[in-house]
């Protein structure tokens, strides 16, 4: 379904058959107004799970090809990385 920005001034939504999402600016100052939608494509053709961060960035999940394979469903493996920034620094240190 649609997602609101943290400050309530933008509405993010997808449309049927779309490979991306649209954004409209909205205002409720005595009467409802909205901007024309701005359309945004996503790489690699669409997404299944998405949300909008407090900063207004769109966060998506694009499953790998084997996401819906034999290992999906109850008991499927999910890898969670704790201390993500420390792991990133360990595997890809910044040049100083």
Phi, psi and omega in degrees: 000179180292159179231140176263148172292160182301325181269001176076014183258355180225144176240126179252135181204161175251160176238152183303132179079002182278149173256024181199210181216167179235155179227134172235140172274137182233154177219143180234047183264073182093324174215155181279132174225150175216152177279164171297148181293140170258130185263140183228125176273156174242144180293157175061027169067079168078187184197161180253321184238132182207161175202172180244129179284168178300334180275358179089012177272143179269125180253126182234159171239124176245105184299146174289169183301327182268009182302319182262018181284199186297336183272001181279171179097189181304134180084002179295151182282134174232124177266127178242130179258117175271153180055049188305318182294322177295319178295320178298316179297323180292318183274333181219073183297146177287145173283136183250000000 
